Amino acid sequence: MELYHWPMSHNARKARALARHLGVAVQEVPLSMQDKDHKADSFLAINPMGQVPAIKDDDYTVWEANAVLIYLAAQSPNDLLGQSAQEWGHITQWMTWQSVELSPVVVPLHVENHFKRVRGIDADAVKRDAAKQKLRALLKILDDTLDGKDHLVGDRLTVADFAVAGDFTHARNAHFPLSEYPNVARWLKGIETLPAWADTTPPQIG
């Protein structure tokens, strides 16, 4: 099974971390975004969206980060996909929330506060401030959910934690206001203690 990724990608990071956490046998295949590897015909045949992560397992392919997480979690007996219909409902809820609500807010902050800065490009203040305002509203929801809890669903780690935590990969460099949301900061610190999470920390730039 091949797992295609870019080391800087927050979405690919959560797939790599989950595979390592579960001990799923994957061959990690790094792509160079600078060299446009993700736009090569050979990769577009695996993921026509030209995005990472993506899985190729013999003749089977799956893309979209959270679908990749589900496929990886299904490779071995574990309870990361939930132990009841209610848990699976909430896991799906948080994975959908991450992809539909959180990620579209996080990406502009990554770009404006981090990637542009290391390239010596001025941030677009309007885009940055709008994204940060939206992020605060989402962090409030997450903080309230994590009040008195160490995980998003139930009392243990699930794929929902991996799905949402991926969006915080560049949180410090992108200046997320985590100090204002102590439950989120505590939860994230717990995720960061996982060896698989630490092992997939992106290289530092800038």
C-alpha positions in Angstrom: 0.0 0.0 0.0 1.4 3.4 -1.0 0.6 6.6 0.9 1.3 9.7 -1.2 2.1 12.8 0.8 3.9 16.2 1.0 5.8 16.5 4.3 4.5 20.1 4.8 0.8 19.1 4.3 -1.4 19.2 7.4 -3.8 16.8 5.7 -1.2 14.3 4.7 0.4 14.5 8.2 -2.7 13.1 9.9 -2.8 10.1 7.5 0.9 9.4 8.0 0.4 9.7 11.8 -2.6 7.4 11.9 -0.8 4.7 9.7 2.2 4.8 12.1 0.0 4.8 15.2 -1.8 1.7 14.0 1.3 0.0 12.5 -0.3 -0.2 9.1 2.2 -1.3 6.5 2.4 1.6 4.1 5.1 2.8 1.8 5.2 6.6 2.2 5.8 8.3 -1.1 6.8 11.9 -0.7 5.8 14.3 -3.5 7.4 17.7 -4.3 4.9 20.4 -4.7 7.6 22.7 -5.9 8.4 20.3 -8.7 4.6 19.9 -9.4 4.7 16.1 -8.7 1.1 16.3 -7.7 0.1 17.5 -11.2 2.0 14.7 -13.0 -0.2 12.4 -15.1 1.0 9.4 -13.0 -0.3 10.9 -9.8 -3.5 12.3 -11.4 -4.3 8.8 -12.3 -4.4 8.1 -8.6 -6.0 11.3 -7.5 -7.6 13.4 -10.3 -7.8 16.3 -7.8 -4.0 16.4 -7.6 -4.0 16.6 -3.8 -2.4 14.7 -0.9 -2.9 12.4 0.8 -3.9 9.6 -1.5 -3.7 5.8 -1.1 -2.9 3.2 -3.8 -3.5 -0.3 -2.6 -3.0 -2.6 -5.6 -5.8 -1.6 -8.0 -7.7 0.3 -5.3 -7.2 4.1 -4.8 -8.8 6.4 -2.3 -8.3 10.2 -1.8 -9.7 13.0 0.3 -7.9 13.1 3.6 -10.7 11.9 5.9 -11.6 9.0 3.5 -7.9 8.0 3.7 -8.1 8.0 7.5 -11.2 5.7 7.5 -9.5 3.3 5.1 -6.4 3.2 7.2 -8.3 2.7 10.4 -10.2 -0.2 8.8 -7.0 -2.1 8.1 -6.8 -3.6 11.6 -9.0 -4.4 14.6 -9.3 -1.3 16.7 -11.9 1.1 18.1 -10.8 4.3 16.4 -13.9 4.2 14.2 -16.2 4.0 17.2 -18.0 1.3 19.2 -21.6 2.3 18.4 -23.8 4.0 15.9 -23.9 7.0 18.2 -20.1 7.2 18.3 -19.8 6.7 14.5 -22.3 9.5 14.1 -20.2 11.9 16.2 -17.0 10.8 14.5 -18.5 11.5 11.1 -19.8 14.8 12.4 -16.4 16.1 13.5 -14.7 14.8 10.4 -17.2 16.6 8.2 -16.9 19.8 10.4 -13.2 19.7 9.9 -13.3 19.4 6.1 -16.3 21.8 5.6 -15.9 24.4 8.3 -12.4 24.3 9.8 -10.1 23.6 6.9 -11.3 26.5 4.7 -10.5 28.9 7.6 -7.2 27.3 8.5 -5.6 27.3 5.1 -5.7 31.1 4.6 -4.0 31.6 7.9 -1.3 29.1 7.0 -0.7 31.0 3.8 -0.9 34.6 5.1 0.8 34.2 8.5 3.3 31.4 7.7 4.1 30.5 4.1 4.0 34.1 2.8 6.2 35.3 5.7 9.0 32.7 5.0 9.0 33.7 1.4 9.2 37.4 2.3 5.8 38.2 0.9 3.5 40.6 2.7 0.3 39.1 4.1 -3.1 40.1 2.8 -4.4 41.7 6.0 -8.0 41.5 4.9 -7.9 37.8 4.2 -5.9 37.1 7.4 -8.1 39.0 9.7 -11.3 37.6 8.3 -10.0 34.1 8.6 -8.8 34.7 12.2 -12.3 36.0 13.2 -13.9 32.9 11.7 -11.4 30.7 13.4 -12.2 32.2 16.8 -15.8 31.2 16.4 -14.9 27.6 15.5 -12.3 27.3 18.3 -15.0 28.4 20.8 -17.2 25.5 19.6 -14.3 23.1 19.9 -13.3 24.5 23.3 -16.8 24.0 24.7 -16.9 20.5 23.3 -13.6 19.6 25.0 -14.5 21.0 28.4 -13.7 18.2 30.8 -12.8 15.8 28.0 -9.5 14.6 26.5 -11.0 13.4 23.2 -13.7 14.5 20.8 -15.8 11.4 20.9 -16.2 9.1 23.9 -13.4 8.7 26.4 -10.6 7.5 24.0 -8.7 8.4 20.8 -10.7 8.1 17.6 -10.1 9.0 13.9 -12.0 12.3 14.7 -9.1 13.4 16.9 -6.6 12.8 14.1 -8.9 14.5 11.5 -9.3 17.7 13.5 -5.8 17.8 14.9 -4.2 17.8 11.5 -5.5 21.4 11.0 -3.4 22.5 13.9 -0.1 21.3 12.4 1.1 24.9 11.6 -0.9 26.5 14.4 2.0 28.2 16.2 3.7 29.5 13.1 0.3 30.7 11.7 -0.5 32.4 15.0 -3.6 30.6 16.0 -4.9 32.2 19.2 -4.7 29.0 21.2 -4.0 30.7 24.5 -7.6 31.9 24.5 -9.0 28.4 24.3 -7.4 26.3 27.1 -9.4 23.1 26.4 -8.3 23.1 22.8 -4.7 23.7 23.8 -4.8 20.9 26.4 -6.3 18.5 23.9 -3.8 19.4 21.3 -0.9 18.9 23.8 -2.2 15.4 24.4 -2.3 14.6 20.7 1.3 15.9 20.4 2.5 13.3 23.0 1.6 10.5 20.6 4.9 9.1 19.1 3.3 8.8 15.7 2.3 12.5 15.8 5.8 13.6 16.8 7.4 11.5 14.2 5.4 13.2 11.4 6.2 16.8 12.5 6.8 18.8 9.3 10.3 20.2 8.7 10.7 23.8 10.0 11.0 26.5 7.4 11.8 30.1 8.0 
